[in-house]
Amino acid sequence: MIVQCLCSFSASDLRIVLIGKNGSENRRVGNTILGRAAFDSEAPYYLRQSSDRISGEVEEKMITVFNPHLLQPNFPQGMITDGVKECVSLSAPGPHVFVLVLQHSNFNENDRHRVKYVLNLFSYQAMKHTIVLTTDDEPRGSTFASKNNSILGLLKECGGGHLKFNTISTGWRFEMFRRTKEILKKECKEFLICDMYEDEGDGTSVDEDLSRSGGSVRGDEKEKKNSDLKENTKIGRDGGVMTTGKAKLNIVLCGNDSTLKNSVSKIFRGKTSEPQEEMSKACRKREGMIHGRQISVIELPALTQLSDEEVMREIFHCLSLCDPGVHLFILVTPVTPLTNEERAEMAKVKEIFYSQEHFMVLFITELTVDKSVSDIVESTESQSVVNLYGSWYFVMGLQDQKNTEKILKILDVINSMKTEPYSLQTYVRAPEKRVRHELEKKLRVRDSEIKEEKIKTL
């Protein structure tokens, strides 16, 4: 990517992207920046399909604030990617600064990795254009550095440093504008050039981008699939998305525990009274109807227990059972410390399918979800599993009476996803995609090292 040195920056207008876990705090910051109650209440995460964008004149500057809802912990990978693409498009020709809206009491290492991942989707240089803004009171009797090492680690990489939010005194707002100007002068840019905007300006996903060689009909097919999916949804009385039953969803259950996969299959199909089935080394397809939607659930056998030839056969069998493709892979794992067998199975599934856009992690407990279960799911080990497959996860108790509500939320999210189903073509392209991503990562690291060396020699 060629970047011209444009040092004639004028702060007459600013495009600010807010990124944070807490939706109400994001809105509070956005309202304070604009000096008015511009951002209203927040919709449920599974109904959000667009970035909020509001403009206004502040201190003789035209300020546009974007609130793209990108840090919710159980967002599916496809929705995060789509959200970034939309934000890049809305903020064209490029944002000036990212403001991380964080809280000392609610930010850990997993959050730090998630922040870096989301920012990297915009550009590998996005961290240099980032300011950390904390909105909660700092704990008494300790310095900032000792309060939250995750925030401290993030600060070391952010080009705009740290500011403290204050609704009474808005001096931080003036300082934020000043630091933004300094960042742009230092980087010799009028705005941040987003990699995704340059490389994928047509808004396609990575898989779709690789499929262009398949013919121009591809785009028409995608448009038709999205249109068909929209026709099969309607708005319920409570404002939620409800399915009409016209389209079938294909869901594949992965994981090492066949008993858990069978239990989850019955819940998804509304057949909890069915007897437990014996373990099988072959794919099993079952169909059912839940919330007015016809569902096909395929139980994929534990791949680490098969030979290479059997793995290949079952993968092709699984994908052939799903027309036009798999809408969602669900990695089923118990809420317990991981065994070596479970770790090996997770790594195998990741290596074979190589897609974060189509995966969700489902943590299962035998009874109901209580605080002890939630603590285990929020642990570093469990969240490392989530990060391996993207960022979308759910927790479900086999005896929980609210399971049908959780299934409905999952269906709502699938309805709102813009990613094409995972097909046999996607699987064939997976090795090429893996090699390309690894090469791009190495090139970004090398490019960053070269630029750092040039700065040192100045």
C-alpha positions as CSV (number, residue, x, y, z in Angstrom):
1,M,0.0,0.0,0.0
2,I,1.4,3.4,-1.1
3,V,0.9,6.2,1.4
4,Q,1.5,9.8,0.3
5,C,2.8,12.3,2.9
6,L,0.0,14.8,3.2
7,C,1.0,17.2,6.0
8,S,-1.4,20.0,5.2
9,F,-4.0,18.7,7.7
10,S,-6.9,20.9,8.6
11,A,-9.0,20.1,11.7
12,S,-12.1,21.8,10.3
13,D,-13.8,18.4,10.2
14,L,-13.2,15.2,12.2
15,R,-14.5,11.6,11.7
16,I,-14.3,9.8,15.1
17,V,-15.0,6.1,15.5
18,L,-16.1,4.9,19.0
19,I,-15.1,1.4,20.0
20,G,-16.1,-0.1,23.4
21,K,-17.8,-3.0,25.2
22,N,-20.4,-1.0,27.1
23,G,-23.1,0.4,24.7
24,S,-24.5,2.9,27.2
25,E,-21.0,4.3,27.9
26,N,-20.4,4.6,24.1
27,R,-23.5,6.6,23.7
28,R,-22.7,8.8,26.7
29,V,-19.3,9.6,25.2
30,G,-20.8,10.2,21.7
31,N,-23.4,12.6,23.2
32,T,-20.8,14.5,25.1
33,I,-18.6,14.9,22.1
34,L,-21.5,16.3,20.1
35,G,-22.8,18.4,23.0
36,R,-26.3,17.0,22.7
37,A,-28.4,13.8,23.2
38,A,-27.7,12.5,19.7
39,F,-27.5,8.8,20.4
40,D,-30.7,7.2,21.7
41,S,-31.2,3.8,23.4
42,E,-29.5,0.7,22.2
43,A,-31.3,-2.2,20.4
44,P,-30.5,-5.9,21.3
45,Y,-27.2,-7.0,19.8
46,Y,-28.8,-9.5,17.5
47,L,-31.0,-6.9,15.9
48,R,-28.2,-4.4,15.3
49,Q,-27.3,-4.3,11.6
50,S,-25.7,-0.9,11.1
51,S,-23.3,1.6,12.5
52,D,-24.7,4.7,14.1
53,R,-23.5,7.9,12.4
54,I,-24.3,11.4,13.7
55,S,-22.8,14.7,12.8
56,G,-22.8,18.2,14.4
57,E,-20.8,21.4,14.7
58,V,-18.5,21.5,17.8
59,E,-16.0,24.2,18.6
60,E,-16.2,25.4,14.9
61,K,-15.5,21.9,13.6
62,M,-17.9,19.6,11.8
63,I,-17.7,16.4,13.9
64,T,-19.0,13.0,12.8
65,V,-19.2,10.3,15.4
66,F,-19.5,6.6,14.4
67,N,-20.7,4.0,16.9
68,P,-20.4,0.6,15.0
69,H,-21.0,-1.8,18.0
70,L,-18.0,-4.0,17.3
71,L,-16.8,-5.2,20.7
72,Q,-19.8,-7.2,22.0
73,P,-18.2,-10.5,23.3
74,N,-20.6,-12.9,21.6
75,F,-20.8,-11.3,18.1
76,P,-20.2,-13.8,15.3
77,Q,-17.2,-13.3,13.2
78,G,-19.1,-12.5,10.1
79,M,-21.1,-9.7,11.7
80,I,-17.9,-8.1,13.0
81,T,-16.3,-8.1,9.5
82,D,-19.5,-6.8,8.0
83,G,-19.7,-4.0,10.7
84,V,-16.1,-3.0,10.0
85,K,-16.7,-2.8,6.2
86,E,-19.8,-0.7,6.7
87,C,-18.0,1.7,9.1
88,V,-15.2,2.0,6.6
89,S,-17.7,2.8,3.9
90,L,-19.6,5.3,6.0
91,S,-16.4,7.1,7.2
92,A,-14.9,7.4,3.7
93,P,-12.4,8.5,2.6
94,G,-11.2,7.4,6.1
95,P,-11.6,8.0,9.8
96,H,-9.3,10.5,11.6
97,V,-9.2,8.8,15.0
98,F,-10.5,5.8,17.0
99,V,-11.6,6.4,20.5
100,L,-11.5,3.3,22.7
101,V,-14.2,3.7,25.4
102,L,-13.0,1.5,28.2
103,Q,-13.7,0.8,31.9
104,H,-11.1,-0.1,34.5
105,S,-13.5,-2.5,36.1
106,N,-14.5,-4.3,32.9
107,F,-11.5,-4.9,30.7
108,N,-9.2,-8.0,30.6
109,E,-6.6,-9.6,28.4
110,N,-9.2,-11.2,26.2
111,D,-10.8,-7.8,25.6
112,R,-7.4,-6.4,24.8
113,H,-6.8,-9.0,22.1
114,R,-10.3,-8.4,20.7
115,V,-9.7,-4.7,20.5
116,K,-6.5,-5.3,18.6
117,Y,-8.2,-7.7,16.3
118,V,-11.0,-5.3,15.4
119,L,-8.6,-2.4,14.9
120,N,-6.4,-4.5,12.6
121,L,-9.5,-5.2,10.4
122,F,-9.6,-1.5,9.7
123,S,-5.8,-1.1,9.1
124,Y,-2.6,-2.4,10.5
125,Q,-1.8,1.2,11.4
126,A,-5.1,1.8,13.2
127,M,-3.4,1.6,16.7
128,K,-1.4,4.7,15.8
129,H,-4.6,6.6,15.3
130,T,-6.2,5.4,18.6
131,I,-6.9,7.3,21.9
132,V,-7.9,5.4,25.1
133,L,-10.8,7.1,27.0
134,T,-11.7,5.6,30.4
135,T,-15.2,6.5,31.7
136,D,-15.3,4.9,35.2
137,D,-13.7,6.2,38.4
138,E,-10.2,4.9,39.1
139,P,-9.7,2.7,42.2
140,R,-8.5,4.7,45.2
141,G,-5.0,4.3,46.6
142,S,-3.3,3.1,43.4
143,T,-1.7,4.5,40.4
144,F,-3.1,4.1,36.9
145,A,-0.3,1.7,35.9
146,S,-1.2,-0.8,38.7
147,K,-4.9,-0.8,38.2
148,N,-5.4,-2.6,34.9
149,N,-2.4,-4.2,33.2
150,S,-4.6,-5.0,30.1
151,I,-5.4,-1.3,29.6
152,L,-1.7,-0.4,30.3
153,G,-0.5,-2.8,27.7
154,L,-2.9,-1.3,25.2
155,L,-1.8,2.2,26.0
156,K,1.8,1.3,25.0
157,E,0.6,0.7,21.5
158,C,-1.9,3.5,21.1
159,G,-0.6,6.6,19.4
160,G,-3.0,9.0,21.2
161,G,-2.4,8.0,24.8
162,H,-5.0,8.1,27.6
163,L,-7.7,10.6,28.5
164,K,-10.3,10.6,31.4
165,F,-13.9,11.1,30.5
166,N,-15.8,13.9,32.4
167,T,-19.3,15.0,31.8
168,I,-18.9,18.2,33.8
169,S,-15.6,19.5,32.4
170,T,-15.1,18.8,28.7
171,G,-11.5,19.8,28.6
172,W,-10.7,16.2,27.6
173,R,-12.7,16.8,24.4
174,F,-10.5,19.8,23.4
175,E,-7.4,17.6,24.2
176,M,-8.8,14.8,22.1
177,F,-9.1,17.1,19.1
178,R,-5.6,18.4,19.7
179,R,-4.1,14.9,20.0
180,T,-5.9,13.8,16.8
181,K,-4.3,16.7,14.9
182,E,-0.9,15.7,16.4
183,I,-1.3,12.1,15.3
184,L,-2.1,13.1,11.8
185,K,0.8,15.4,11.6
186,K,3.2,12.8,13.0
187,E,1.9,10.1,10.5
188,C,1.9,12.7,7.6
189,K,-1.7,11.9,6.7
190,E,-5.0,13.7,6.3
191,F,-6.9,10.6,7.5
192,L,-6.3,6.9,8.0
193,I,-6.3,4.9,4.8
194,C,-8.2,1.6,5.7
195,D,-6.7,-1.6,4.2
196,M,-10.1,-3.2,4.0
197,Y,-11.5,-0.3,2.1
198,E,-8.7,-0.4,-0.4
199,D,-8.4,-4.1,-0.9
200,E,-12.1,-5.1,-0.7
201,G,-13.9,-2.0,-1.9
202,D,-16.7,-4.1,-3.3
203,G,-17.7,-5.2,0.2
204,T,-17.2,-8.9,-0.4
205,S,-15.8,-11.3,2.1
206,V,-12.5,-13.0,1.9
207,D,-14.1,-16.2,0.6
208,E,-16.2,-14.2,-2.0
209,D,-13.1,-12.4,-3.1
210,L,-11.3,-15.7,-3.9
211,S,-14.4,-16.9,-5.7
212,R,-14.4,-14.2,-8.4
213,S,-12.6,-16.5,-10.8
214,G,-15.8,-18.7,-10.8
215,G,-17.6,-16.3,-13.1
216,S,-19.7,-13.1,-13.0
217,V,-22.8,-15.1,-12.0
218,R,-21.4,-15.3,-8.5
219,G,-22.5,-11.9,-7.4
220,D,-26.0,-12.4,-8.8
221,E,-26.2,-15.7,-6.9
222,K,-25.1,-14.0,-3.6
223,E,-27.7,-11.2,-4.1
224,K,-30.4,-13.8,-4.7
225,K,-29.4,-15.8,-1.6
226,N,-29.5,-12.7,0.6
227,S,-32.9,-11.7,-1.0
228,D,-34.3,-15.2,-0.4
229,L,-33.2,-15.1,3.3
230,K,-34.7,-11.7,3.8
231,E,-38.0,-12.8,2.3
232,N,-38.1,-15.6,4.9
233,T,-38.1,-13.3,7.9
234,K,-40.6,-10.9,9.4
235,I,-40.8,-8.6,12.4
236,G,-42.6,-9.9,15.4
237,R,-44.8,-7.9,17.8
238,D,-42.0,-7.3,20.2
239,G,-39.7,-6.0,17.4
240,G,-37.7,-9.2,17.1
241,V,-37.0,-11.1,14.0
242,M,-39.1,-14.2,13.4
243,T,-38.8,-16.8,10.8
244,T,-41.6,-17.8,8.4
245,G,-40.4,-21.4,7.8
246,K,-39.7,-21.0,4.1
247,A,-35.9,-21.5,4.2
248,K,-34.0,-24.3,5.8
249,L,-30.9,-23.7,7.9
250,N,-28.0,-26.1,7.9
251,I,-26.1,-26.4,11.2
252,V,-23.1,-28.7,11.8
253,L,-22.1,-29.7,15.3
254,C,-18.4,-30.3,15.9
255,G,-16.5,-31.4,19.0
256,N,-15.0,-34.4,20.8
257,D,-18.1,-35.3,22.9
258,S,-20.7,-37.2,20.8
259,T,-23.1,-37.3,23.8
260,L,-23.2,-33.5,24.1
261,K,-23.5,-33.1,20.3
262,N,-26.5,-35.4,20.3
263,S,-28.1,-33.5,23.2
264,V,-27.6,-30.2,21.4
265,S,-29.0,-31.6,18.2
266,K,-32.2,-32.5,20.0
267,I,-32.5,-29.1,21.6
268,F,-32.1,-27.3,18.2
269,R,-34.7,-29.6,16.6
270,G,-37.2,-29.4,19.5
271,K,-36.9,-33.1,20.1
272,T,-35.6,-33.3,23.7
273,S,-37.6,-36.4,24.4
274,E,-35.7,-38.5,21.8
275,P,-33.6,-41.4,23.2
276,Q,-29.8,-40.8,23.3
277,E,-28.0,-42.3,20.2
278,E,-24.8,-44.3,20.3
279,M,-21.5,-42.8,19.2
280,S,-20.9,-43.0,15.4
281,K,-17.9,-42.5,13.2
282,A,-20.2,-41.2,10.4
283,C,-22.1,-38.0,9.9
284,R,-25.7,-38.1,11.1
285,K,-28.3,-35.7,9.7
286,R,-31.5,-35.0,11.5
287,E,-34.2,-32.5,10.7
288,G,-36.7,-30.6,12.8
289,M,-38.8,-27.5,13.1
290,I,-38.3,-24.8,15.8
291,H,-39.7,-21.3,15.9
292,G,-41.2,-21.8,12.5
293,R,-37.9,-22.6,10.9
294,Q,-37.0,-25.9,9.3
295,I,-33.5,-26.9,10.5
296,S,-31.1,-29.6,9.4
297,V,-28.6,-30.6,12.1
298,I,-25.5,-32.6,11.1
299,E,-23.4,-34.2,13.8
300,L,-19.8,-34.4,12.7
301,P,-17.9,-37.3,14.2
302,A,-14.8,-36.5,16.3
303,L,-12.2,-36.1,13.5
304,T,-9.2,-37.0,15.7
305,Q,-10.6,-40.5,16.1
306,L,-10.6,-41.1,12.3
307,S,-8.0,-41.9,9.8
308,D,-7.0,-39.3,7.2
309,E,-9.0,-41.1,4.6
310,E,-12.1,-41.3,6.9
311,V,-11.7,-37.6,7.7
312,M,-11.7,-36.6,4.0
313,R,-14.7,-38.9,3.4
314,E,-16.8,-37.5,6.3
315,I,-16.0,-33.9,5.4
316,F,-17.2,-34.3,1.9
317,H,-20.2,-36.3,3.1
318,C,-21.1,-33.5,5.6
319,L,-20.9,-30.7,3.0
320,S,-22.8,-32.7,0.5
321,L,-25.7,-33.0,3.0
322,C,-25.9,-29.2,3.3
323,D,-27.4,-27.4,0.3
324,P,-26.4,-24.6,-0.5
325,G,-23.9,-24.9,2.3
326,V,-23.4,-24.8,6.1
327,H,-25.0,-21.7,7.7
328,L,-23.3,-22.2,11.0
329,F,-20.7,-24.6,12.5
330,I,-21.1,-25.0,16.3
331,L,-18.2,-26.2,18.3
332,V,-19.8,-28.0,21.3
333,T,-17.6,-28.1,24.4
334,P,-18.3,-28.9,28.1
335,V,-17.9,-26.2,30.8
336,T,-14.9,-28.0,32.3
337,P,-11.2,-27.8,32.0
338,L,-10.2,-29.0,28.5
339,T,-8.6,-32.4,28.1
340,N,-5.8,-33.1,25.6
341,E,-8.3,-34.9,23.4
342,E,-10.6,-31.9,23.3
343,R,-7.7,-29.5,22.5
344,A,-6.6,-31.8,19.6
345,E,-10.1,-31.9,18.2
346,M,-10.5,-28.1,18.3
347,A,-7.2,-27.7,16.5
348,K,-8.2,-30.3,13.9
349,V,-11.5,-28.6,13.2
350,K,-9.8,-25.2,12.9
351,E,-7.2,-26.5,10.6
352,I,-9.6,-28.2,8.2
353,F,-12.4,-25.7,7.8
354,Y,-10.3,-22.5,8.4
355,S,-13.2,-20.1,8.8
356,Q,-14.0,-17.7,11.6
357,E,-17.0,-16.2,9.8
358,H,-19.1,-19.4,10.1
359,F,-18.2,-20.6,13.6
360,M,-19.7,-20.3,17.1
361,V,-18.5,-21.9,20.3
362,L,-21.3,-23.4,22.5
363,F,-20.4,-24.1,26.1
364,I,-22.6,-26.8,27.6
365,T,-23.3,-27.6,31.3
366,E,-25.4,-30.6,32.4
367,L,-27.8,-28.6,34.6
368,T,-28.4,-24.8,34.4
369,V,-26.1,-21.8,33.9
370,D,-25.2,-20.3,37.3
371,K,-22.4,-17.9,38.4
372,S,-19.8,-20.7,38.8
373,V,-20.5,-21.8,35.2
374,S,-20.2,-18.2,34.0
375,D,-16.9,-17.7,35.8
376,I,-15.4,-20.8,34.0
377,V,-16.7,-19.5,30.6
378,E,-15.1,-16.1,31.3
379,S,-11.8,-17.7,32.3
380,T,-8.7,-17.2,30.1
381,E,-8.7,-20.9,29.0
382,S,-12.3,-20.8,27.8
383,Q,-11.9,-17.4,26.1
384,S,-8.9,-18.7,24.3
385,V,-11.1,-21.3,22.7
386,V,-13.6,-18.5,21.6
387,N,-10.7,-16.4,20.2
388,L,-9.6,-19.4,18.2
389,Y,-12.9,-19.4,16.3
390,G,-13.6,-15.7,16.2
391,S,-15.6,-14.1,19.0
392,W,-19.1,-15.6,19.1
393,Y,-20.2,-17.9,21.9
394,F,-23.2,-19.0,23.9
395,V,-23.6,-20.8,27.2
396,M,-26.4,-23.4,27.6
397,G,-27.5,-25.7,30.3
398,L,-29.1,-29.0,29.2
399,Q,-31.8,-28.5,31.9
400,D,-32.3,-24.8,31.3
401,Q,-35.9,-23.8,30.6
402,K,-34.7,-20.8,28.6
403,N,-32.9,-22.8,25.9
404,T,-35.6,-22.1,23.3
405,E,-35.0,-18.3,23.8
406,K,-31.3,-18.8,23.2
407,I,-32.0,-20.8,20.1
408,L,-34.2,-18.0,18.8
409,K,-31.4,-15.5,19.3
410,I,-29.0,-17.7,17.4
411,L,-31.4,-18.0,14.5
412,D,-31.9,-14.2,14.6
413,V,-28.2,-13.6,14.3
414,I,-27.9,-16.1,11.4
415,N,-30.7,-14.2,9.6
416,S,-28.7,-11.0,9.9
417,M,-25.4,-12.5,8.8
418,K,-24.3,-11.5,5.2
419,T,-21.7,-14.2,4.8
420,E,-22.4,-16.9,2.2
421,P,-23.0,-20.5,3.5
422,Y,-19.8,-22.6,3.8
423,S,-19.9,-24.8,0.7
424,L,-17.6,-27.4,-0.8
425,Q,-16.0,-24.7,-2.8
426,T,-15.2,-22.8,0.4
427,Y,-13.6,-25.9,1.8
428,V,-11.5,-26.4,-1.3
429,R,-10.2,-22.8,-1.1
430,A,-9.4,-23.1,2.6
431,P,-5.7,-24.1,2.2
432,E,-5.1,-21.2,-0.2
433,K,-6.9,-18.8,2.2
434,R,-4.7,-20.0,5.1
435,V,-1.5,-19.5,3.1
436,R,-2.5,-16.1,2.0
437,H,-3.4,-14.9,5.5
438,E,-0.1,-16.2,6.9
439,L,1.8,-14.4,4.1
440,E,-0.1,-11.1,4.6
441,K,0.6,-11.3,8.3
442,K,4.3,-11.7,7.7
443,L,4.4,-8.9,5.2
444,R,2.6,-6.5,7.7
445,V,5.1,-7.4,10.4
446,R,8.0,-6.9,8.0
447,D,6.6,-3.6,6.8
448,S,6.2,-2.4,10.3
449,E,9.8,-3.4,11.2
450,I,11.1,-1.5,8.1
451,K,9.2,1.7,9.1
452,E,10.5,1.5,12.7
453,E,14.1,1.1,11.4
454,K,13.6,4.2,9.2
455,I,12.3,6.2,12.1
456,K,15.3,5.2,14.2
457,T,17.8,6.4,11.5
458,L,16.2,9.8,11.3
